[in-house]
Amino acid sequence: MNIIREKVIASPVIHCDETGMKIQGKRHWLHVVSTDKYTCYFAHPKRGSEAVDAMGILLEFKGVAVHDGWKPYNGYNCDHALCNAHLQRELTGIEENYKQQWAKDMNELLSEMKKYADECKEEQVKDLDFEQVKALEKRFNALVEKGIEENPPSLNPERQGKCGKNPKTKARNLLDRFI
């Protein structure tokens, strides 16, 4: 595992995720960090930073960590990017369960952005079309504004959660990650 771990740490981009599993009938978490060529698996009884630290990759990694926005990942000293597949799955849930149009439109926009990036990669384009990128950013920002209209911050004092804060909806939490 040390050779693979070193290759992953040296990579410019990694993907991080975790999933629940049972080991001898007890709940554990399988932490996964991968590149396009290497994958490290690490089982641990905890899900949080203690387990991620014990895996020993994110403590040393300095590139871009792509993940689902799970809060413990953000505490590591590297650049962060949100996983498009996770975002699109959540957007689909918001669209289907809460009938929010911004989520449907954002999902479509993310697909268009990925298609554009894939085409540029396939054609080995070194410089992206500035006007195309600006147009995509403008649409993205407009959809975030539409999302804010559909999900204003809760100001209802009767709906207080932990520590006296107003709890956010799933849609608002997702929207905040886009913001």
Z-matrix of the N, CA and C atoms (Angstrom, degrees):
N
C 1 1.459
C 2 1.524 1 111.57
N 3 1.326 2 119.12 1 -27.02
C 4 1.460 3 120.58 2 -177.13
C 5 1.520 4 112.65 3 -62.56
N 6 1.338 5 118.34 4 -39.31
C 7 1.464 6 120.79 5 179.67
C 8 1.527 7 109.43 6 -66.10
N 9 1.319 8 117.43 7 -46.20
C 10 1.465 9 120.79 8 179.06
C 11 1.522 10 109.85 9 -64.34
N 12 1.318 11 117.73 10 -43.09
C 13 1.471 12 122.26 11 178.32
C 14 1.525 13 110.26 12 -57.17
N 15 1.325 14 117.69 13 -45.02
C 16 1.472 15 121.99 14 179.50
C 17 1.527 16 110.97 15 -63.85
N 18 1.337 17 117.06 16 -40.40
C 19 1.478 18 120.69 17 178.60
C 20 1.528 19 110.11 18 -64.50
N 21 1.335 20 116.91 19 -41.04
C 22 1.465 21 120.90 20 179.17
C 23 1.526 22 110.24 21 -65.11
N 24 1.318 23 117.47 22 -45.69
C 25 1.472 24 121.33 23 -179.74
C 26 1.524 25 110.99 24 -61.68
N 27 1.329 26 118.08 25 -35.02
C 28 1.468 27 122.41 26 -178.32
C 29 1.529 28 112.74 27 -80.10
N 30 1.330 29 117.81 28 -10.99
C 31 1.457 30 121.35 29 -177.59
C 32 1.534 31 111.12 30 -70.15
N 33 1.340 32 117.44 31 148.08
C 34 1.471 33 118.92 32 176.84
C 35 1.530 34 113.33 33 -72.88
N 36 1.343 35 117.38 34 -24.66
C 37 1.471 36 121.82 35 -178.19
C 38 1.524 37 108.80 36 -138.88
N 39 1.333 38 115.45 37 134.51
C 40 1.461 39 121.00 38 173.59
C 41 1.521 40 109.14 39 -129.60
N 42 1.314 41 115.19 40 160.18
C 43 1.457 42 122.28 41 176.27
C 44 1.518 43 107.91 42 -118.57
N 45 1.341 44 116.91 43 131.13
C 46 1.465 45 121.97 44 -176.15
C 47 1.520 46 109.90 45 -121.09
N 48 1.329 47 115.43 46 140.11
C 49 1.459 48 120.38 47 175.59
C 50 1.525 49 108.45 48 -160.62
N 51 1.316 50 115.62 49 171.20
C 52 1.459 51 121.26 50 178.17
C 53 1.523 52 107.87 51 -151.83
N 54 1.317 53 114.99 52 152.38
C 55 1.456 54 120.06 53 178.43
C 56 1.517 55 109.27 54 -147.38
N 57 1.317 56 116.35 55 149.63
C 58 1.453 57 121.37 56 179.69
C 59 1.521 58 111.71 57 -73.83
N 60 1.330 59 115.58 58 149.87
C 61 1.462 60 121.47 59 178.02
C 62 1.522 61 109.12 60 -157.42
N 63 1.301 62 117.23 61 167.88
C 64 1.466 63 122.18 62 177.11
C 65 1.534 64 109.29 63 -110.61
N 66 1.322 65 115.54 64 134.93
C 67 1.462 66 122.22 65 171.69
C 68 1.519 67 105.79 66 -125.67
N 69 1.313 68 115.84 67 118.53
C 70 1.466 69 122.51 68 -176.37
C 71 1.533 70 111.33 69 49.55
N 72 1.331 71 114.87 70 42.14
C 73 1.455 72 121.23 71 176.24
C 74 1.517 73 115.98 72 79.31
N 75 1.321 74 117.86 73 0.60
C 76 1.472 75 121.04 74 -179.22
C 77 1.529 76 110.34 75 -111.27
N 78 1.348 77 115.03 76 145.06
C 79 1.463 78 122.20 77 -179.38
C 80 1.524 79 110.47 78 -66.31
N 81 1.324 80 115.64 79 127.84
C 82 1.459 81 123.89 80 173.63
C 83 1.518 82 107.68 81 -134.41
N 84 1.311 83 114.99 82 174.70
C 85 1.462 84 121.24 83 177.09
C 86 1.509 85 108.48 84 -124.56
N 87 1.328 86 115.39 85 132.98
C 88 1.457 87 120.70 86 174.69
C 89 1.522 88 106.86 87 -97.82
N 90 1.316 89 115.32 88 111.09
C 91 1.468 90 122.20 89 178.19
C 92 1.519 91 107.71 90 -92.73
N 93 1.332 92 115.75 91 135.31
C 94 1.460 93 121.32 92 -176.47
C 95 1.519 94 108.66 93 -129.38
N 96 1.328 95 115.59 94 130.95
C 97 1.462 96 121.56 95 172.72
C 98 1.523 97 105.82 96 -129.78
N 99 1.347 98 115.97 97 127.86
C 100 1.458 99 118.77 98 -174.97
C 101 1.519 100 112.45 99 -140.73
N 102 1.325 101 113.57 100 161.51
C 103 1.468 102 122.89 101 170.44
C 104 1.528 103 104.86 102 -121.33
N 105 1.331 104 116.84 103 -168.93
C 106 1.463 105 118.86 104 176.17
C 107 1.531 106 111.77 105 -72.56
N 108 1.356 107 117.74 106 -13.83
C 109 1.472 108 120.91 107 -177.42
C 110 1.524 109 114.71 108 -120.63
N 111 1.322 110 117.75 109 -24.13
C 112 1.461 111 120.83 110 -172.50
C 113 1.526 112 110.79 111 -130.08
N 114 1.342 113 114.48 112 148.82
C 115 1.455 114 120.24 113 177.08
C 116 1.524 115 109.38 114 -138.06
N 117 1.331 116 116.08 115 131.01
C 118 1.465 117 122.22 116 173.86
C 119 1.517 118 108.26 117 -110.34
N 120 1.339 119 115.70 118 131.33
C 121 1.459 120 122.91 119 175.60
C 122 1.516 121 107.93 120 -112.85
N 123 1.341 122 115.69 121 141.60
C 124 1.463 123 119.62 122 -179.33
C 125 1.520 124 108.74 123 -148.36
N 126 1.316 125 116.95 124 113.84
C 127 1.460 126 121.61 125 178.15
C 128 1.523 127 109.35 126 -90.42
N 129 1.338 128 115.54 127 140.03
C 130 1.458 129 120.71 128 -177.79
C 131 1.532 130 108.33 129 -153.35
N 132 1.325 131 118.23 130 146.73
C 133 1.468 132 119.32 131 179.21
C 134 1.532 133 113.83 132 -69.37
N 135 1.323 134 117.73 133 -15.45
C 136 1.468 135 121.13 134 -179.93
C 137 1.524 136 109.96 135 -109.60
N 138 1.326 137 114.85 136 157.32
C 139 1.458 138 120.21 137 179.74
C 140 1.533 139 112.15 138 -98.52
N 141 1.307 140 118.45 139 -30.39
C 142 1.459 141 122.68 140 -168.21
C 143 1.511 142 116.76 141 -81.27
N 144 1.336 143 114.49 142 -155.90
C 145 1.461 144 122.41 143 -174.75
C 146 1.521 145 113.28 144 -58.79
N 147 1.321 146 117.16 145 -31.73
C 148 1.464 147 120.01 146 178.40
C 149 1.532 148 110.07 147 -57.87
N 150 1.311 149 116.71 148 -44.62
C 151 1.464 150 121.62 149 179.63
C 152 1.527 151 111.08 150 -70.22
N 153 1.330 152 116.85 151 -43.98
C 154 1.465 153 120.54 152 -179.73
C 155 1.529 154 109.76 153 -62.63
N 156 1.337 155 116.85 154 -40.63
C 157 1.470 156 120.47 155 176.16
C 158 1.527 157 110.96 156 -62.32
N 159 1.331 158 116.69 157 -43.31
C 160 1.465 159 120.72 158 -178.87
C 161 1.526 160 111.23 159 -63.12
N 162 1.325 161 116.99 160 -31.18
C 163 1.467 162 120.44 161 176.74
C 164 1.524 163 110.60 162 -65.55
N 165 1.347 164 116.31 163 -33.05
C 166 1.456 165 121.46 164 171.63
C 167 1.508 166 117.44 165 80.38
N 168 1.303 167 118.60 166 12.61
C 169 1.470 168 119.51 167 -178.91
C 170 1.525 169 111.14 168 -95.63
N 171 1.315 170 117.79 169 -54.25
C 172 1.467 171 120.14 170 -175.84
C 173 1.525 172 113.12 171 -65.97
N 174 1.317 173 117.88 172 -22.85
C 175 1.471 174 120.32 173 176.67
C 176 1.524 175 111.21 174 -63.21
N 177 1.327 176 116.81 175 -30.82
C 178 1.471 177 121.78 176 -176.09
C 179 1.525 178 113.46 177 -106.39
N 180 1.309 179 118.25 178 -17.71
C 181 1.458 180 122.63 179 -173.05
C 182 1.526 181 111.58 180 -70.13
N 183 1.347 182 117.42 181 137.91
C 184 1.472 183 121.46 182 -178.49
C 185 1.524 184 113.97 183 -124.16
N 186 1.326 185 118.18 184 4.19
C 187 1.463 186 121.22 185 -179.60
C 188 1.518 187 111.90 186 -88.97
N 189 1.340 188 116.12 187 -140.54
C 190 1.458 189 123.05 188 179.69
C 191 1.529 190 108.65 189 -106.85
N 192 1.320 191 116.10 190 121.28
C 193 1.461 192 121.85 191 176.40
C 194 1.524 193 108.48 192 -98.23
N 195 1.322 194 116.28 193 117.94
C 196 1.459 195 122.62 194 178.57
C 197 1.529 196 107.02 195 -95.96
N 198 1.331 197 115.74 196 127.06
C 199 1.464 198 119.56 197 -177.26
C 200 1.521 199 110.43 198 -154.39
N 201 1.317 200 115.40 199 -176.83
C 202 1.467 201 121.38 200 -174.74
C 203 1.528 202 113.95 201 -87.29
N 204 1.318 203 118.14 202 5.55
C 205 1.461 204 120.60 203 179.97
C 206 1.515 205 112.82 204 89.30
N 207 1.336 206 117.43 205 7.13
C 208 1.460 207 121.51 206 177.91
C 209 1.528 208 108.01 207 -59.05
N 210 1.316 209 116.33 208 126.74
C 211 1.466 210 123.61 209 -169.46
C 212 1.538 211 114.94 210 -51.41
N 213 1.328 212 121.13 211 -44.22
C 214 1.471 213 119.10 212 -178.87
C 215 1.535 214 114.38 213 -57.37
N 216 1.328 215 117.82 214 -31.14
C 217 1.473 216 119.37 215 179.21
C 218 1.528 217 111.64 216 -61.86
N 219 1.326 218 116.60 217 -33.34
C 220 1.468 219 120.21 218 -175.52
C 221 1.521 220 113.82 219 -67.52
N 222 1.327 221 117.62 220 -13.58
C 223 1.462 222 120.52 221 -179.30
C 224 1.517 223 114.57 222 -81.55
N 225 1.323 224 117.62 223 -1.21
C 226 1.464 225 120.31 224 -177.14
C 227 1.521 226 110.91 225 -95.34
N 228 1.337 227 115.01 226 146.44
C 229 1.458 228 123.01 227 -172.49
C 230 1.529 229 111.36 228 -82.82
N 231 1.329 230 114.71 229 71.59
C 232 1.459 231 121.93 230 175.31
C 233 1.526 232 106.20 231 -150.33
N 234 1.315 233 116.00 232 175.29
C 235 1.462 234 118.86 233 174.10
C 236 1.525 235 108.12 234 -80.97
N 237 1.320 236 116.17 235 154.56
C 238 1.458 237 121.02 236 -176.19
C 239 1.528 238 110.05 237 -127.75
N 240 1.335 239 115.26 238 144.28
C 241 1.458 240 122.27 239 173.54
C 242 1.522 241 107.67 240 -137.39
N 243 1.316 242 115.92 241 145.42
C 244 1.456 243 120.18 242 178.56
C 245 1.529 244 109.76 243 -85.21
N 246 1.304 245 116.02 244 140.05
C 247 1.461 246 123.38 245 -179.42
C 248 1.526 247 110.08 246 -73.00
N 249 1.320 248 115.94 247 122.57
C 250 1.453 249 121.40 248 -178.13
C 251 1.534 250 111.72 249 -61.29
N 252 1.328 251 117.52 250 -40.60
C 253 1.476 252 120.51 251 -179.31
C 254 1.526 253 110.95 252 -62.48
N 255 1.339 254 116.88 253 -42.41
C 256 1.466 255 119.97 254 177.53
C 257 1.527 256 110.69 255 -64.44
N 258 1.339 257 116.67 256 -44.91
C 259 1.465 258 120.18 257 -179.93
C 260 1.524 259 110.85 258 -60.34
N 261 1.326 260 116.23 259 -44.61
C 262 1.459 261 119.18 260 -177.21
C 263 1.527 262 111.80 261 -67.55
N 264 1.314 263 117.33 262 -35.76
C 265 1.469 264 120.58 263 176.72
C 266 1.535 265 109.75 264 -63.60
N 267 1.332 266 116.44 265 -42.92
C 268 1.472 267 119.81 266 178.98
C 269 1.521 268 111.40 267 -67.86
N 270 1.328 269 117.39 268 -39.89
C 271 1.466 270 120.46 269 177.78
C 272 1.527 271 110.84 270 -61.48
N 273 1.328 272 116.81 271 -40.86
C 274 1.464 273 120.78 272 177.68
C 275 1.529 274 110.05 273 -61.05
N 276 1.322 275 116.95 274 -42.18
C 277 1.470 276 121.02 275 177.73
C 278 1.521 277 112.11 276 -62.13
N 279 1.325 278 116.85 277 -42.25
C 280 1.476 279 120.78 278 179.24
C 281 1.527 280 109.72 279 -65.61
N 282 1.310 281 116.08 280 -43.06
C 283 1.468 282 120.00 281 178.92
C 284 1.527 283 111.01 282 -62.77
N 285 1.330 284 117.49 283 -48.25
C 286 1.465 285 121.13 284 -175.79
C 287 1.525 286 112.92 285 -71.78
N 288 1.334 287 117.59 286 -40.57
C 289 1.463 288 120.45 287 -174.77
C 290 1.521 289 114.57 288 -87.91
N 291 1.333 290 116.96 289 -29.08
C 292 1.468 291 120.26 290 -174.88
C 293 1.527 292 113.34 291 -120.30
N 294 1.336 293 116.24 292 -0.18
C 295 1.471 294 122.72 293 175.93
C 296 1.525 295 112.66 294 54.37
N 297 1.325 296 116.90 295 43.20
C 298 1.465 297 120.62 296 -179.42
C 299 1.531 298 110.00 297 -96.60
N 300 1.314 299 115.14 298 121.05
C 301 1.461 300 121.92 299 -175.36
C 302 1.531 301 112.57 300 -65.79
N 303 1.342 302 117.00 301 -36.73
C 304 1.467 303 119.09 302 -179.02
C 305 1.529 304 110.23 303 -58.02
N 306 1.335 305 117.33 304 -35.83
C 307 1.460 306 121.17 305 -178.26
C 308 1.529 307 110.55 306 -67.34
N 309 1.321 308 117.08 307 -42.39
C 310 1.463 309 121.30 308 177.61
C 311 1.522 310 110.18 309 -62.29
N 312 1.329 311 116.21 310 -46.83
C 313 1.467 312 120.87 311 -178.57
C 314 1.535 313 111.56 312 -66.27
N 315 1.334 314 117.34 313 -38.70
C 316 1.464 315 120.63 314 179.25
C 317 1.526 316 109.99 315 -66.71
N 318 1.315 317 116.89 316 -38.73
C 319 1.463 318 121.33 317 178.42
C 320 1.533 319 109.94 318 -60.24
N 321 1.321 320 116.23 319 -44.59
C 322 1.463 321 121.06 320 178.25
C 323 1.526 322 111.20 321 -64.33
N 324 1.331 323 116.56 322 -40.83
C 325 1.463 324 120.34 323 179.23
C 326 1.527 325 111.29 324 -64.32
N 327 1.332 326 117.35 325 -42.85
C 328 1.467 327 119.52 326 178.16
C 329 1.526 328 111.31 327 -60.49
N 330 1.328 329 116.69 328 -37.44
C 331 1.470 330 120.27 329 176.44
C 332 1.528 331 110.74 330 -64.12
N 333 1.319 332 117.06 331 -42.73
C 334 1.467 333 120.66 332 177.68
C 335 1.528 334 111.33 333 -63.11
N 336 1.336 335 116.77 334 -42.54
C 337 1.461 336 120.92 335 179.40
C 338 1.530 337 110.87 336 -61.69
N 339 1.336 338 116.07 337 -43.85
C 340 1.460 339 119.82 338 179.34
C 341 1.522 340 110.30 339 -64.02
N 342 1.333 341 116.73 340 -42.70
C 343 1.470 342 120.48 341 178.79
C 344 1.531 343 110.23 342 -59.30
N 345 1.327 344 117.15 343 -44.73
C 346 1.469 345 121.06 344 178.95
C 347 1.538 346 110.39 345 -61.63
N 348 1.336 347 116.63 346 -45.31
C 349 1.463 348 120.18 347 179.53
C 350 1.528 349 111.03 348 -62.89
N 351 1.330 350 116.82 349 -42.50
C 352 1.469 351 120.80 350 178.75
C 353 1.529 352 111.46 351 -62.76
N 354 1.334 353 116.69 352 -42.52
C 355 1.466 354 120.62 353 178.52
C 356 1.526 355 110.80 354 -62.24
N 357 1.330 356 116.89 355 -42.91
C 358 1.470 357 120.62 356 179.00
C 359 1.523 358 110.78 357 -63.72
N 360 1.321 359 115.81 358 -40.14
C 361 1.464 360 120.71 359 179.30
C 362 1.527 361 110.06 360 -65.20
N 363 1.339 362 115.73 361 -45.47
C 364 1.468 363 120.73 362 -179.22
C 365 1.525 364 111.24 363 -62.27
N 366 1.330 365 116.94 364 -39.28
C 367 1.462 366 122.04 365 -179.43
C 368 1.533 367 112.24 366 -85.94
N 369 1.331 368 115.64 367 2.04
C 370 1.467 369 123.06 368 -179.81
C 371 1.526 370 112.41 369 54.19
N 372 1.339 371 115.09 370 43.21
C 373 1.461 372 122.18 371 177.25
C 374 1.526 373 107.97 372 -71.85
N 375 1.323 374 116.61 373 126.63
C 376 1.468 375 120.02 374 -178.98
C 377 1.525 376 111.57 375 -85.88
N 378 1.322 377 117.43 376 -36.24
C 379 1.458 378 121.45 377 -179.76
C 380 1.524 379 109.29 378 -119.51
N 381 1.333 380 115.89 379 121.52
C 382 1.454 381 120.53 380 177.85
C 383 1.523 382 110.21 381 -66.26
N 384 1.317 383 116.67 382 152.63
C 385 1.457 384 122.62 383 176.99
C 386 1.530 385 108.16 384 -69.15
N 387 1.333 386 116.22 385 111.07
C 388 1.460 387 122.19 386 -175.87
C 389 1.529 388 111.57 387 -56.14
N 390 1.318 389 117.32 388 -42.88
C 391 1.467 390 121.02 389 -178.67
C 392 1.528 391 110.79 390 -66.13
N 393 1.327 392 116.88 391 -38.63
C 394 1.468 393 120.69 392 178.09
C 395 1.526 394 110.24 393 -64.42
N 396 1.326 395 116.77 394 -44.60
C 397 1.465 396 120.91 395 179.86
C 398 1.526 397 110.25 396 -63.44
N 399 1.326 398 117.55 397 -44.14
C 400 1.472 399 120.82 398 178.84
C 401 1.529 400 111.17 399 -61.89
N 402 1.331 401 117.64 400 -39.38
C 403 1.463 402 120.98 401 178.42
C 404 1.533 403 110.61 402 -64.55
N 405 1.326 404 117.14 403 -41.34
C 406 1.463 405 120.95 404 177.82
C 407 1.530 406 110.43 405 -65.32
N 408 1.330 407 117.20 406 -42.40
C 409 1.470 408 120.94 407 177.98
C 410 1.527 409 111.22 408 -61.97
N 411 1.319 410 116.57 409 -40.46
C 412 1.466 411 120.83 410 179.71
C 413 1.526 412 110.35 411 -62.64
N 414 1.328 413 117.00 412 -44.15
C 415 1.472 414 120.66 413 177.51
C 416 1.527 415 110.67 414 -64.29
N 417 1.323 416 116.88 415 -41.32
C 418 1.467 417 121.79 416 178.62
C 419 1.528 418 109.67 417 -58.61
N 420 1.330 419 116.31 418 -50.91
C 421 1.472 420 120.62 419 -178.78
C 422 1.528 421 111.89 420 -61.90
N 423 1.324 422 117.43 421 -38.08
C 424 1.465 423 120.91 422 178.34
C 425 1.536 424 110.50 423 -65.07
N 426 1.327 425 116.74 424 -37.99
C 427 1.462 426 119.85 425 178.90
C 428 1.530 427 111.60 426 -70.76
N 429 1.320 428 117.39 427 -34.25
C 430 1.462 429 120.12 428 174.39
C 431 1.523 430 109.39 429 -63.12
N 432 1.325 431 117.62 430 -43.30
C 433 1.476 432 121.32 431 177.67
C 434 1.528 433 110.50 432 -61.57
N 435 1.326 434 116.76 433 -41.38
C 436 1.469 435 120.62 434 177.54
C 437 1.533 436 109.74 435 -62.93
N 438 1.319 437 116.54 436 -40.02
C 439 1.463 438 121.15 437 177.47
C 440 1.515 439 112.12 438 -63.14
N 441 1.332 440 116.66 439 -39.03
C 442 1.470 441 121.02 440 178.29
C 443 1.531 442 109.95 441 -64.51
N 444 1.336 443 116.74 442 -39.80
C 445 1.471 444 120.18 443 177.25
C 446 1.528 445 110.83 444 -62.14
N 447 1.335 446 117.27 445 -39.71
C 448 1.464 447 121.02 446 -178.77
C 449 1.533 448 112.26 447 -79.19
N 450 1.331 449 117.07 448 -17.01
C 451 1.465 450 121.60 449 -175.84
C 452 1.522 451 111.63 450 -137.43
N 453 1.334 452 117.56 451 64.95
C 454 1.462 453 118.68 452 179.34
C 455 1.531 454 110.02 453 -65.38
N 456 1.333 455 116.73 454 156.01
C 457 1.462 456 118.56 455 176.86
C 458 1.520 457 110.28 456 -59.07
N 459 1.324 458 116.49 457 139.89
C 460 1.466 459 121.22 458 179.59
C 461 1.520 460 109.59 459 -72.90
N 462 1.322 461 116.20 460 126.81
C 463 1.461 462 121.04 461 178.62
C 464 1.519 463 111.17 462 -118.65
N 465 1.323 464 116.77 463 17.06
C 466 1.456 465 122.25 464 -176.84
C 467 1.533 466 109.88 465 -82.29
N 468 1.360 467 118.84 466 109.75
C 469 1.467 468 120.59 467 -178.09
C 470 1.527 469 113.19 468 -65.85
N 471 1.348 470 117.33 469 -17.78
C 472 1.466 471 119.81 470 178.66
C 473 1.524 472 112.11 471 -80.09
N 474 1.334 473 118.31 472 -14.11
C 475 1.461 474 122.33 473 179.27
C 476 1.522 475 109.54 474 -105.79
N 477 1.315 476 116.73 475 65.99
C 478 1.458 477 119.19 476 -179.49
C 479 1.512 478 110.61 477 -100.61
N 480 1.328 479 114.69 478 139.08
C 481 1.451 480 121.15 479 177.91
C 482 1.519 481 110.28 480 -105.14
N 483 1.310 482 116.12 481 -146.70
C 484 1.459 483 122.26 482 179.93
C 485 1.530 484 110.26 483 -58.81
N 486 1.281 485 116.03 484 144.67
C 487 1.473 486 122.82 485 175.55
C 488 1.526 487 112.61 486 57.81
N 489 1.336 488 118.77 487 21.82
C 490 1.455 489 121.11 488 177.53
C 491 1.516 490 114.49 489 76.56
N 492 1.344 491 117.99 490 7.26
C 493 1.464 492 120.38 491 -179.89
C 494 1.517 493 110.01 492 -83.84
N 495 1.332 494 115.26 493 151.25
C 496 1.451 495 119.95 494 173.20
C 497 1.521 496 108.29 495 -77.30
N 498 1.342 497 118.27 496 123.48
C 499 1.466 498 119.62 497 -178.82
C 500 1.525 499 110.89 498 -67.12
N 501 1.327 500 115.57 499 146.19
C 502 1.463 501 120.98 500 178.94
C 503 1.514 502 109.50 501 -95.70
N 504 1.330 503 115.17 502 152.07
C 505 1.458 504 120.17 503 174.95
C 506 1.523 505 109.11 504 -77.37
N 507 1.336 506 116.46 505 164.59
C 508 1.470 507 121.17 506 176.03
C 509 1.525 508 109.82 507 -59.11
N 510 1.333 509 115.84 508 -39.97
C 511 1.459 510 120.29 509 -179.88
C 512 1.528 511 110.66 510 -63.02
N 513 1.328 512 116.76 511 -42.81
C 514 1.467 513 119.79 512 -179.15
C 515 1.531 514 110.96 513 -68.46
N 516 1.328 515 117.79 514 -38.46
C 517 1.467 516 120.15 515 177.39
C 518 1.522 517 111.14 516 -61.54
N 519 1.330 518 116.51 517 -42.81
C 520 1.465 519 120.55 518 177.70
C 521 1.525 520 110.19 519 -64.92
N 522 1.297 521 116.13 520 -44.64
C 523 1.471 522 121.11 521 179.08
C 524 1.531 523 110.06 522 -58.56
N 525 1.331 524 117.36 523 -42.33
C 526 1.471 525 120.37 524 179.25
C 527 1.529 526 111.88 525 -61.29
N 528 1.333 527 117.40 526 -33.08
C 529 1.468 528 118.98 527 176.41
C 530 1.530 529 109.99 528 -67.31
N 531 1.327 530 117.28 529 -36.75
C 532 1.467 531 119.63 530 176.56
C 533 1.518 532 110.92 531 -67.80
N 534 1.325 533 116.64 532 -37.89
C 535 1.471 534 120.09 533 178.43
C 536 1.510 535 109.49 534 -63.31
